[in-house]
Amino acid sequence: MVDEVALVKSGLVKGDRDGIKILGKGEVSVPLTVRINGFSESAKQKIEAAGGKIEVI
């Protein structure tokens, strides 16, 4: 599962944040479950097309 804690641990998100929004840049090739504050429409489509799920928190 990808969530805020995982993004901070990996170094992809730094500093204080008031929510995180996933954007649709790049490609998704494995099914992921992503729990985050917001998603762009293209990010939703790419995650779901790869067999993943999104959860808005």
C-alpha distance matrix in Angstrom:
0.0 3.8 6.4 10.1 10.1 8.1 10.4 13.4 13.0 13.0 16.0 15.0 15.8 19.0 21.3 21.5 19.7 20.5 17.3 15.3 15.7 14.0 17.0 17.6 19.1 18.3 17.0 13.8 14.6 11.6 9.7 6.3 4.9 5.9 7.4 10.5 14.3 15.5 15.4 18.4 19.6 19.3 15.6 15.1 17.4 15.8 12.2 14.0 16.5 14.2 13.2 9.9 9.6 10.0 10.4 13.1 13.5
3.8 0.0 3.8 7.1 8.0 5.8 7.1 10.4 10.8 10.5 13.0 11.5 12.2 15.6 18.0 18.3 16.4 17.4 14.3 11.9 12.5 10.8 13.8 15.0 16.2 15.9 15.3 12.7 14.4 12.2 10.9 7.1 6.2 4.7 6.2 8.0 11.8 12.9 12.8 15.8 17.6 17.3 13.4 13.6 16.3 14.6 11.4 14.0 16.5 14.5 14.3 10.8 10.4 9.6 10.1 11.9 12.3
6.4 3.8 0.0 3.8 5.5 5.3 6.3 8.8 10.1 10.8 12.6 11.3 10.8 13.7 15.5 15.3 13.4 14.1 11.2 9.5 11.0 10.5 14.1 16.1 17.5 17.9 17.9 15.7 17.8 15.8 14.3 10.5 8.6 6.0 4.9 5.7 9.3 11.3 12.3 15.7 18.0 18.3 14.5 14.7 17.9 16.8 13.8 16.2 19.1 17.6 17.2 13.5 12.2 10.3 9.5 10.3 9.8
10.1 7.1 3.8 0.0 3.8 5.5 5.1 6.2 8.6 10.0 10.7 9.7 8.1 10.5 11.9 11.5 9.8 11.1 8.7 7.5 10.2 10.7 14.3 16.9 18.1 18.9 19.6 18.0 20.4 18.9 17.7 14.0 12.3 9.3 7.6 6.5 8.9 11.4 13.1 16.3 19.2 19.6 16.0 16.7 20.1 19.1 16.5 19.1 22.0 20.6 20.6 17.0 15.6 13.2 12.1 11.7 10.4
10.1 8.0 5.5 3.8 0.0 3.8 5.5 5.2 6.1 8.6 10.0 10.3 9.2 10.9 12.3 12.5 11.9 13.7 12.0 11.2 13.9 14.1 17.6 20.0 20.7 21.1 21.5 19.7 21.7 19.7 18.8 15.1 13.7 11.4 10.1 10.0 12.5 15.1 16.7 19.9 22.7 22.9 19.2 19.9 23.0 21.7 18.9 21.5 24.2 22.4 22.2 18.7 17.6 15.9 14.7 14.8 13.2
8.1 5.8 5.3 5.5 3.8 0.0 3.8 5.5 5.1 6.1 8.7 8.8 9.2 11.6 14.0 14.9 14.2 16.2 14.0 12.2 14.2 13.3 16.4 18.3 18.7 18.5 18.6 16.8 18.4 16.5 16.0 12.6 11.9 10.2 10.2 10.7 13.8 15.7 16.4 19.3 21.9 21.4 17.7 18.6 21.4 19.5 16.7 19.6 21.9 19.7 19.8 16.5 16.2 15.0 14.8 15.6 14.8
10.4 7.1 6.3 5.1 5.5 3.8 0.0 3.8 5.5 5.2 6.3 5.3 5.6 8.7 11.5 12.8 11.8 14.1 12.1 9.7 11.6 10.8 13.6 15.8 15.9 16.1 16.9 15.7 18.0 16.8 16.7 13.4 13.1 10.6 10.8 10.0 12.6 14.0 14.6 17.1 20.0 19.4 15.8 17.4 20.2 18.3 16.1 19.4 21.5 19.6 20.3 17.0 16.8 15.1 15.2 15.4 15.0
13.4 10.4 8.8 6.2 5.2 5.5 3.8 0.0 3.8 5.4 5.1 6.0 4.9 6.3 8.7 10.3 10.4 13.3 12.3 10.9 13.6 13.6 16.4 18.9 18.8 19.2 20.4 19.5 21.6 20.5 20.4 17.0 16.5 13.9 13.4 12.3 14.3 16.2 17.3 19.8 23.0 22.6 19.2 20.8 23.8 22.0 19.9 23.1 25.3 23.4 24.1 20.7 20.2 18.4 17.9 17.6 16.5
13.0 10.8 10.1 8.6 6.1 5.1 5.5 3.8 0.0 3.8 5.5 7.8 8.2 9.2 11.7 13.6 14.2 17.0 15.9 14.4 16.8 16.3 19.0 21.1 20.7 20.4 21.2 19.9 21.5 20.0 20.3 17.1 16.9 15.1 15.0 14.7 17.3 19.2 20.0 22.6 25.5 24.8 21.2 22.7 25.4 23.3 21.0 24.1 26.1 23.8 24.3 21.2 21.1 19.9 19.6 20.0 18.9
13.0 10.5 10.8 10.0 8.6 6.1 5.2 5.4 3.8 0.0 3.8 5.6 7.7 9.6 12.9 15.3 15.4 18.3 16.9 14.6 16.3 15.1 17.2 18.8 18.0 17.3 18.2 17.2 18.7 17.7 18.5 15.7 16.3 14.6 15.5 15.2 17.8 19.0 19.2 21.3 24.0 22.9 19.4 21.3 23.6 21.1 19.1 22.6 24.1 21.7 22.7 19.9 20.4 19.4 19.9 20.4 20.0
16.0 13.0 12.6 10.7 10.0 8.7 6.3 5.1 5.5 3.8 0.0 3.8 5.4 6.4 10.0 12.9 13.4 16.7 15.9 13.7 15.6 15.0 16.8 18.8 17.7 17.6 19.2 18.9 20.9 20.4 21.3 18.4 18.9 16.6 17.0 15.9 17.9 19.0 19.3 21.1 24.2 23.1 19.9 22.3 24.7 22.3 20.8 24.4 25.9 23.8 25.2 22.3 22.6 21.1 21.4 21.3 20.8
15.0 11.5 11.3 9.7 10.3 8.8 5.3 6.0 7.8 5.6 3.8 0.0 3.8 6.7 10.4 12.7 12.3 15.2 13.8 11.1 12.4 11.4 13.0 15.1 14.0 14.3 16.1 16.1 18.6 18.4 19.2 16.4 17.0 14.4 15.1 13.6 15.5 16.0 15.9 17.5 20.6 19.5 16.4 18.9 21.3 19.0 17.8 21.5 23.0 21.2 22.8 19.9 20.2 18.5 19.1 18.9 18.9
15.8 12.2 10.8 8.1 9.2 9.2 5.6 4.9 8.2 7.7 5.4 3.8 0.0 3.8 7.0 9.0 8.5 11.6 10.8 8.7 10.9 11.2 13.2 16.1 15.6 16.7 18.6 18.5 21.3 20.9 21.2 18.0 17.8 14.7 14.4 12.3 13.4 14.5 15.3 17.1 20.6 20.1 17.1 19.3 22.2 20.5 19.2 22.6 24.5 23.1 24.4 21.2 20.8 18.5 18.5 17.6 17.0
19.0 15.6 13.7 10.5 10.9 11.6 8.7 6.3 9.2 9.6 6.4 6.7 3.8 0.0 3.8 6.9 8.0 11.6 12.0 11.0 13.7 14.5 16.4 19.5 18.8 20.0 22.2 22.2 24.9 24.6 24.9 21.7 21.3 18.2 17.5 15.2 15.8 17.2 18.4 20.2 23.8 23.5 20.6 22.9 25.8 24.2 22.9 26.3 28.3 26.9 28.2 24.9 24.4 22.0 21.6 20.4 19.3
21.3 18.0 15.5 11.9 12.3 14.0 11.5 8.7 11.7 12.9 10.0 10.4 7.0 3.8 0.0 3.8 6.4 10.1 11.6 11.7 14.9 16.5 18.6 21.9 21.6 23.1 25.4 25.4 28.3 27.8 27.8 24.4 23.6 20.3 19.0 16.4 16.3 18.0 19.9 21.8 25.5 25.6 22.9 25.0 28.1 26.9 25.6 28.8 31.0 29.9 30.9 27.5 26.5 23.8 22.9 21.2 19.6
21.5 18.3 15.3 11.5 12.5 14.9 12.8 10.3 13.6 15.3 12.9 12.7 9.0 6.9 3.8 0.0 3.8 7.0 9.3 10.5 14.0 16.4 18.8 22.3 22.6 24.5 26.7 26.5 29.5 28.9 28.4 24.8 23.4 20.0 18.1 15.2 14.4 16.6 19.0 21.1 24.8 25.5 22.9 24.5 27.9 27.2 25.7 28.6 31.2 30.4 31.1 27.5 26.0 23.0 21.6 19.5 17.5
19.7 16.4 13.4 9.8 11.9 14.2 11.8 10.4 14.2 15.4 13.4 12.3 8.5 8.0 6.4 3.8 0.0 3.8 5.6 7.1 10.5 13.3 15.8 19.5 20.1 22.4 24.4 24.2 27.4 26.8 26.1 22.5 21.0 17.4 15.4 12.1 11.0 12.9 15.5 17.6 21.3 22.3 19.7 21.2 24.7 24.3 22.9 25.6 28.3 27.7 28.4 24.8 23.2 19.9 18.5 16.1 14.5
20.5 17.4 14.1 11.1 13.7 16.2 14.1 13.3 17.0 18.3 16.7 15.2 11.6 11.6 10.1 7.0 3.8 0.0 3.8 6.9 9.9 13.4 15.9 19.6 20.9 23.4 25.3 25.0 28.3 27.7 26.5 23.0 21.1 17.4 15.0 11.5 9.2 11.3 14.4 16.6 20.1 21.7 19.4 20.4 24.0 24.2 22.8 25.1 28.0 27.9 28.3 24.8 22.6 19.1 17.3 14.4 12.6
17.3 14.3 11.2 8.7 12.0 14.0 12.1 12.3 15.9 16.9 15.9 13.8 10.8 12.0 11.6 9.3 5.6 3.8 0.0 3.8 6.8 10.2 13.1 16.7 18.3 20.8 22.3 21.7 25.0 24.3 23.0 19.5 17.5 13.8 11.4 7.8 5.6 7.8 10.9 13.5 16.9 18.5 16.1 16.8 20.5 20.7 19.2 21.4 24.4 24.3 24.6 21.0 18.8 15.3 13.7 10.8 9.5
15.3 11.9 9.5 7.5 11.2 12.2 9.7 10.9 14.4 14.6 13.7 11.1 8.7 11.0 11.7 10.5 7.1 6.9 3.8 0.0 3.8 6.6 9.6 13.2 14.7 17.0 18.6 18.1 21.5 21.0 20.0 16.7 15.2 11.5 10.0 6.3 5.4 6.3 8.5 11.0 14.5 15.5 12.9 14.1 17.6 17.4 16.1 18.7 21.4 21.1 21.8 18.4 16.7 13.4 12.6 10.4 10.1
15.7 12.5 11.0 10.2 13.9 14.2 11.6 13.6 16.8 16.3 15.6 12.4 10.9 13.7 14.9 14.0 10.5 9.9 6.8 3.8 0.0 3.8 6.4 9.9 11.9 14.6 16.1 16.0 19.6 19.6 18.6 15.7 14.6 10.9 10.3 7.0 5.9 4.3 5.2 7.2 10.8 11.9 9.5 11.0 14.3 14.4 13.6 16.1 18.6 18.8 19.8 16.7 15.1 11.8 11.8 9.8 10.9
14.0 10.8 10.5 10.7 14.1 13.3 10.8 13.6 16.3 15.1 15.0 11.4 11.2 14.5 16.5 16.4 13.3 13.4 10.2 6.6 3.8 0.0 3.8 6.8 8.9 11.1 12.4 12.2 15.8 16.1 15.4 12.8 12.5 9.1 9.9 7.6 8.3 6.2 4.7 6.3 9.5 9.4 6.5 8.6 11.6 11.1 10.3 13.3 15.4 15.4 16.7 13.9 13.0 10.3 11.5 10.6 12.4
17.0 13.8 14.1 14.3 17.6 16.4 13.6 16.4 19.0 17.2 16.8 13.0 13.2 16.4 18.6 18.8 15.8 15.9 13.1 9.6 6.4 3.8 0.0 3.8 5.8 8.8 10.8 11.7 15.5 16.6 16.5 14.6 15.0 12.1 13.4 11.4 11.6 8.8 6.1 5.2 8.1 7.2 5.4 8.6 10.7 10.0 10.7 13.6 14.9 15.4 17.4 15.2 14.9 12.6 14.4 13.6 15.8
17.6 15.0 16.1 16.9 20.0 18.3 15.8 18.9 21.1 18.8 18.8 15.1 16.1 19.5 21.9 22.3 19.5 19.6 16.7 13.2 9.9 6.8 3.8 0.0 3.8 6.4 7.9 9.3 13.0 14.7 15.0 14.0 15.1 13.0 15.1 13.8 14.5 11.5 8.1 6.3 7.5 4.8 3.8 7.6 8.3 7.1 8.9 11.7 12.2 12.9 15.4 13.9 14.4 12.9 15.5 15.4 18.2
19.1 16.2 17.5 18.1 20.7 18.7 15.9 18.8 20.7 18.0 17.7 14.0 15.6 18.8 21.6 22.6 20.1 20.9 18.3 14.7 11.9 8.9 5.8 3.8 0.0 3.8 6.9 9.4 12.9 15.2 16.3 15.5 17.2 15.2 17.5 16.2 17.1 14.4 11.4 9.7 11.1 8.1 7.4 11.2 11.5 9.4 11.3 14.5 14.3 14.4 17.4 16.2 17.2 16.0 18.6 18.6 21.0
18.3 15.9 17.9 18.9 21.1 18.5 16.1 19.2 20.4 17.3 17.6 14.3 16.7 20.0 23.1 24.5 22.4 23.4 20.8 17.0 14.6 11.1 8.8 6.4 3.8 0.0 3.8 7.0 10.0 12.7 14.5 14.3 16.7 15.4 18.3 17.6 19.2 16.9 13.8 12.7 13.5 10.1 9.0 12.4 12.1 9.1 10.8 14.1 13.3 12.6 16.0 15.2 17.0 16.7 19.6 20.2 22.7
17.0 15.3 17.9 19.6 21.5 18.6 16.9 20.4 21.2 18.2 19.2 16.1 18.6 22.2 25.4 26.7 24.4 25.3 22.3 18.6 16.1 12.4 10.8 7.9 6.9 3.8 0.0 3.8 6.4 9.4 11.5 12.0 14.9 14.4 17.8 17.9 20.0 17.7 14.5 13.7 13.8 10.4 9.1 11.6 10.6 7.0 8.7 11.7 10.4 9.2 12.8 12.6 15.0 15.4 18.7 20.0 22.8
13.8 12.7 15.7 18.0 19.7 16.8 15.7 19.5 19.9 17.2 18.9 16.1 18.5 22.2 25.4 26.5 24.2 25.0 21.7 18.1 16.0 12.2 11.7 9.3 9.4 7.0 3.8 0.0 3.8 5.9 7.7 8.4 11.6 11.7 15.4 16.2 18.8 16.9 13.9 14.0 14.0 11.1 8.9 10.5 9.9 6.1 6.2 9.2 8.4 6.3 9.5 9.1 11.9 12.9 16.3 18.1 20.8
14.6 14.4 17.8 20.4 21.7 18.4 18.0 21.6 21.5 18.7 20.9 18.6 21.3 24.9 28.3 29.5 27.4 28.3 25.0 21.5 19.6 15.8 15.5 13.0 12.9 10.0 6.4 3.8 0.0 3.8 6.9 9.0 12.7 13.8 17.7 19.1 21.9 20.3 17.4 17.6 17.3 14.4 12.5 13.4 12.3 8.7 8.5 10.5 9.0 5.8 8.9 9.6 13.1 15.0 18.4 20.8 23.4
11.6 12.2 15.8 18.9 19.7 16.5 16.8 20.5 20.0 17.7 20.4 18.4 20.9 24.6 27.8 28.9 26.8 27.7 24.3 21.0 19.6 16.1 16.6 14.7 15.2 12.7 9.4 5.9 3.8 0.0 3.8 6.2 10.0 11.9 15.7 17.7 20.9 19.9 17.5 18.5 18.2 16.0 13.5 13.7 13.3 10.2 8.4 10.1 9.6 5.8 7.3 7.5 11.1 13.4 16.6 19.4 21.8
9.7 10.9 14.3 17.7 18.8 16.0 16.7 20.4 20.3 18.5 21.3 19.2 21.2 24.9 27.8 28.4 26.1 26.5 23.0 20.0 18.6 15.4 16.5 15.0 16.3 14.5 11.5 7.7 6.9 3.8 0.0 3.8 7.0 9.6 13.3 15.8 19.0 18.2 16.0 17.4 17.0 15.5 12.8 12.1 12.1 9.8 7.0 7.8 8.5 5.2 4.7 4.1 7.6 10.5 13.5 16.7 19.1
6.3 7.1 10.5 14.0 15.1 12.6 13.4 17.0 17.1 15.7 18.4 16.4 18.0 21.7 24.4 24.8 22.5 23.0 19.5 16.7 15.7 12.8 14.6 14.0 15.5 14.3 12.0 8.4 9.0 6.2 3.8 0.0 3.8 6.1 9.7 12.3 15.7 15.3 13.7 15.8 16.1 15.0 11.7 11.1 12.3 10.3 6.8 8.5 10.5 7.9 7.3 4.4 6.3 8.2 10.8 13.8 15.8
4.9 6.2 8.6 12.3 13.7 11.9 13.1 16.5 16.9 16.3 18.9 17.0 17.8 21.3 23.6 23.4 21.0 21.1 17.5 15.2 14.6 12.5 15.0 15.1 17.2 16.7 14.9 11.6 12.7 10.0 7.0 3.8 0.0 3.8 6.7 9.8 13.3 13.5 12.6 15.4 15.8 15.7 12.3 11.0 13.0 12.0 8.2 9.3 12.2 10.5 9.1 5.4 4.7 5.8 7.5 10.8 12.5
5.9 4.7 6.0 9.3 11.4 10.2 10.6 13.9 15.1 14.6 16.6 14.4 14.7 18.2 20.3 20.0 17.4 17.4 13.8 11.5 10.9 9.1 12.1 13.0 15.2 15.4 14.4 11.7 13.8 11.9 9.6 6.1 3.8 0.0 3.8 6.3 9.8 10.1 9.6 12.7 13.9 14.1 10.4 9.7 12.6 11.8 8.4 10.3 13.4 12.2 11.6 7.8 6.4 4.9 6.0 8.3 10.0
7.4 6.2 4.9 7.6 10.1 10.2 10.8 13.4 15.0 15.5 17.0 15.1 14.4 17.5 19.0 18.1 15.4 15.0 11.4 10.0 10.3 9.9 13.4 15.1 17.5 18.3 17.8 15.4 17.7 15.7 13.3 9.7 6.7 3.8 0.0 3.8 7.2 8.8 9.8 13.4 15.1 16.0 12.6 11.6 15.0 14.8 11.7 13.1 16.6 15.8 14.9 11.1 8.7 6.1 4.6 5.9 6.4
10.5 8.0 5.7 6.5 10.0 10.7 10.0 12.3 14.7 15.2 15.9 13.6 12.3 15.2 16.4 15.2 12.1 11.5 7.8 6.3 7.0 7.6 11.4 13.8 16.2 17.6 17.9 16.2 19.1 17.7 15.8 12.3 9.8 6.3 3.8 0.0 3.8 5.8 7.7 11.4 13.8 15.1 11.8 11.5 15.2 15.3 12.8 14.7 18.0 17.6 17.3 13.6 11.3 8.0 6.6 5.4 5.6
14.3 11.8 9.3 8.9 12.5 13.8 12.6 14.3 17.3 17.8 17.9 15.5 13.4 15.8 16.3 14.4 11.0 9.2 5.6 5.4 5.9 8.3 11.6 14.5 17.1 19.2 20.0 18.8 21.9 20.9 19.0 15.7 13.3 9.8 7.2 3.8 0.0 3.8 7.2 10.7 13.3 15.3 12.7 12.4 16.2 16.9 15.0 16.7 19.9 20.2 20.0 16.5 13.8 10.2 8.3 5.3 5.1
15.5 12.9 11.3 11.4 15.1 15.7 14.0 16.2 19.2 19.0 19.0 16.0 14.5 17.2 18.0 16.6 12.9 11.3 7.8 6.3 4.3 6.2 8.8 11.5 14.4 16.9 17.7 16.9 20.3 19.9 18.2 15.3 13.5 10.1 8.8 5.8 3.8 0.0 3.8 7.0 9.7 11.8 9.7 9.6 13.2 14.3 13.0 14.6 17.6 18.4 18.6 15.4 13.1 9.4 8.8 6.1 7.8
15.4 12.8 12.3 13.1 16.7 16.4 14.6 17.3 20.0 19.2 19.3 15.9 15.3 18.4 19.9 19.0 15.5 14.4 10.9 8.5 5.2 4.7 6.1 8.1 11.4 13.8 14.5 13.9 17.4 17.5 16.0 13.7 12.6 9.6 9.8 7.7 7.2 3.8 0.0 3.8 6.4 8.1 6.0 6.2 9.7 10.7 10.1 11.8 14.4 15.4 16.1 13.4 11.6 8.4 9.4 7.9 10.7
18.4 15.8 15.7 16.3 19.9 19.3 17.1 19.8 22.6 21.3 21.1 17.5 17.1 20.2 21.8 21.1 17.6 16.6 13.5 11.0 7.2 6.3 5.2 6.3 9.7 12.7 13.7 14.0 17.6 18.5 17.4 15.8 15.4 12.7 13.4 11.4 10.7 7.0 3.8 0.0 3.8 5.4 5.2 6.4 8.8 10.1 10.8 12.4 14.2 15.8 17.1 15.0 13.9 11.2 12.7 11.4 14.3
19.6 17.6 18.0 19.2 22.7 21.9 20.0 23.0 25.5 24.0 24.2 20.6 20.6 23.8 25.5 24.8 21.3 20.1 16.9 14.5 10.8 9.5 8.1 7.5 11.1 13.5 13.8 14.0 17.3 18.2 17.0 16.1 15.8 13.9 15.1 13.8 13.3 9.7 6.4 3.8 0.0 3.8 5.4 5.2 6.3 8.8 10.1 10.7 12.1 14.5 15.7 14.3 13.3 11.3 13.4 12.6 16.0
19.3 17.3 18.3 19.6 22.9 21.4 19.4 22.6 24.8 22.9 23.1 19.5 20.1 23.5 25.6 25.5 22.3 21.7 18.5 15.5 11.9 9.4 7.2 4.8 8.1 10.1 10.4 11.1 14.4 16.0 15.5 15.0 15.7 14.1 16.0 15.1 15.3 11.8 8.1 5.4 3.8 0.0 3.8 5.4 5.1 6.2 8.6 10.0 10.4 12.4 14.5 13.5 13.6 12.3 15.0 14.9 18.3
15.6 13.4 14.5 16.0 19.2 17.7 15.8 19.2 21.2 19.4 19.9 16.4 17.1 20.6 22.9 22.9 19.7 19.4 16.1 12.9 9.5 6.5 5.4 3.8 7.4 9.0 9.1 8.9 12.5 13.5 12.8 11.7 12.3 10.4 12.6 11.8 12.7 9.7 6.0 5.2 5.4 3.8 0.0 3.8 5.4 5.2 6.1 8.5 9.8 10.8 12.7 10.9 10.9 9.4 12.3 12.5 15.6
15.1 13.6 14.7 16.7 19.9 18.6 17.4 20.8 22.7 21.3 22.3 18.9 19.3 22.9 25.0 24.5 21.2 20.4 16.8 14.1 11.0 8.6 8.6 7.6 11.2 12.4 11.6 10.5 13.4 13.7 12.1 11.1 11.0 9.7 11.6 11.5 12.4 9.6 6.2 6.4 5.2 5.4 3.8 0.0 3.8 5.6 5.3 6.1 8.4 10.1 10.9 9.2 8.4 7.0 10.0 10.6 14.2
17.4 16.3 17.9 20.1 23.0 21.4 20.2 23.8 25.4 23.6 24.7 21.3 22.2 25.8 28.1 27.9 24.7 24.0 20.5 17.6 14.3 11.6 10.7 8.3 11.5 12.1 10.6 9.9 12.3 13.3 12.1 12.3 13.0 12.6 15.0 15.2 16.2 13.2 9.7 8.8 6.3 5.1 5.4 3.8 0.0 3.8 5.6 5.3 5.9 8.6 10.0 9.6 10.0 9.8 13.2 14.2 17.9
15.8 14.6 16.8 19.1 21.7 19.5 18.3 22.0 23.3 21.1 22.3 19.0 20.5 24.2 26.9 27.2 24.3 24.2 20.7 17.4 14.4 11.1 10.0 7.1 9.4 9.1 7.0 6.1 8.7 10.2 9.8 10.3 12.0 11.8 14.8 15.3 16.9 14.3 10.7 10.1 8.8 6.2 5.2 5.6 3.8 0.0 3.8 5.5 5.1 6.3 8.8 8.6 10.1 10.5 14.1 15.5 18.9
12.2 11.4 13.8 16.5 18.9 16.7 16.1 19.9 21.0 19.1 20.8 17.8 19.2 22.9 25.6 25.7 22.9 22.8 19.2 16.1 13.6 10.3 10.7 8.9 11.3 10.8 8.7 6.2 8.5 8.4 7.0 6.8 8.2 8.4 11.7 12.8 15.0 13.0 10.1 10.8 10.1 8.6 6.1 5.3 5.6 3.8 0.0 3.8 5.6 5.4 6.7 5.2 6.6 7.4 11.1 13.1 16.3
14.0 14.0 16.2 19.1 21.5 19.6 19.4 23.1 24.1 22.6 24.4 21.5 22.6 26.3 28.8 28.6 25.6 25.1 21.4 18.7 16.1 13.3 13.6 11.7 14.5 14.1 11.7 9.2 10.5 10.1 7.8 8.5 9.3 10.3 13.1 14.7 16.7 14.6 11.8 12.4 10.7 10.0 8.5 6.1 5.3 5.5 3.8 0.0 3.8 5.3 5.0 4.8 5.8 7.6 11.3 13.6 17.1
16.5 16.5 19.1 22.0 24.2 21.9 21.5 25.3 26.1 24.1 25.9 23.0 24.5 28.3 31.0 31.2 28.3 28.0 24.4 21.4 18.6 15.4 14.9 12.2 14.3 13.3 10.4 8.4 9.0 9.6 8.5 10.5 12.2 13.4 16.6 18.0 19.9 17.6 14.4 14.2 12.1 10.4 9.8 8.4 5.9 5.1 5.6 3.8 0.0 3.8 5.4 7.2 9.4 11.3 15.0 17.3 20.8
14.2 14.5 17.6 20.6 22.4 19.7 19.6 23.4 23.8 21.7 23.8 21.2 23.1 26.9 29.9 30.4 27.7 27.9 24.3 21.1 18.8 15.4 15.4 12.9 14.4 12.6 9.2 6.3 5.8 5.8 5.2 7.9 10.5 12.2 15.8 17.6 20.2 18.4 15.4 15.8 14.5 12.4 10.8 10.1 8.6 6.3 5.4 5.3 3.8 0.0 3.8 5.7 9.0 11.5 15.2 17.8 20.9
13.2 14.3 17.2 20.6 22.2 19.8 20.3 24.1 24.3 22.7 25.2 22.8 24.4 28.2 30.9 31.1 28.4 28.3 24.6 21.8 19.8 16.7 17.4 15.4 17.4 16.0 12.8 9.5 8.9 7.3 4.7 7.3 9.1 11.6 14.9 17.3 20.0 18.6 16.1 17.1 15.7 14.5 12.7 10.9 10.0 8.8 6.7 5.0 5.4 3.8 0.0 3.8 7.0 10.3 13.7 16.8 19.8
9.9 10.8 13.5 17.0 18.7 16.5 17.0 20.7 21.2 19.9 22.3 19.9 21.2 24.9 27.5 27.5 24.8 24.8 21.0 18.4 16.7 13.9 15.2 13.9 16.2 15.2 12.6 9.1 9.6 7.5 4.1 4.4 5.4 7.8 11.1 13.6 16.5 15.4 13.4 15.0 14.3 13.5 10.9 9.2 9.6 8.6 5.2 4.8 7.2 5.7 3.8 0.0 3.8 7.0 10.2 13.4 16.2
9.6 10.4 12.2 15.6 17.6 16.2 16.8 20.2 21.1 20.4 22.6 20.2 20.8 24.4 26.5 26.0 23.2 22.6 18.8 16.7 15.1 13.0 14.9 14.4 17.2 17.0 15.0 11.9 13.1 11.1 7.6 6.3 4.7 6.4 8.7 11.3 13.8 13.1 11.6 13.9 13.3 13.6 10.9 8.4 10.0 10.1 6.6 5.8 9.4 9.0 7.0 3.8 0.0 3.8 6.7 10.1 12.9
10.0 9.6 10.3 13.2 15.9 15.0 15.1 18.4 19.9 19.4 21.1 18.5 18.5 22.0 23.8 23.0 19.9 19.1 15.3 13.4 11.8 10.3 12.6 12.9 16.0 16.7 15.4 12.9 15.0 13.4 10.5 8.2 5.8 4.9 6.1 8.0 10.2 9.4 8.4 11.2 11.3 12.3 9.4 7.0 9.8 10.5 7.4 7.6 11.3 11.5 10.3 7.0 3.8 0.0 3.8 6.5 9.6
10.4 10.1 9.5 12.1 14.7 14.8 15.2 17.9 19.6 19.9 21.4 19.1 18.5 21.6 22.9 21.6 18.5 17.3 13.7 12.6 11.8 11.5 14.4 15.5 18.6 19.6 18.7 16.3 18.4 16.6 13.5 10.8 7.5 6.0 4.6 6.6 8.3 8.8 9.4 12.7 13.4 15.0 12.3 10.0 13.2 14.1 11.1 11.3 15.0 15.2 13.7 10.2 6.7 3.8 0.0 3.8 6.3
13.1 11.9 10.3 11.7 14.8 15.6 15.4 17.6 20.0 20.4 21.3 18.9 17.6 20.4 21.2 19.5 16.1 14.4 10.8 10.4 9.8 10.6 13.6 15.4 18.6 20.2 20.0 18.1 20.8 19.4 16.7 13.8 10.8 8.3 5.9 5.4 5.3 6.1 7.9 11.4 12.6 14.9 12.5 10.6 14.2 15.5 13.1 13.6 17.3 17.8 16.8 13.4 10.1 6.5 3.8 0.0 3.8
13.5 12.3 9.8 10.4 13.2 14.8 15.0 16.5 18.9 20.0 20.8 18.9 17.0 19.3 19.6 17.5 14.5 12.6 9.5 10.1 10.9 12.4 15.8 18.2 21.0 22.7 22.8 20.8 23.4 21.8 19.1 15.8 12.5 10.0 6.4 5.6 5.1 7.8 10.7 14.3 16.0 18.3 15.6 14.2 17.9 18.9 16.3 17.1 20.8 20.9 19.8 16.2 12.9 9.6 6.3 3.8 0.0
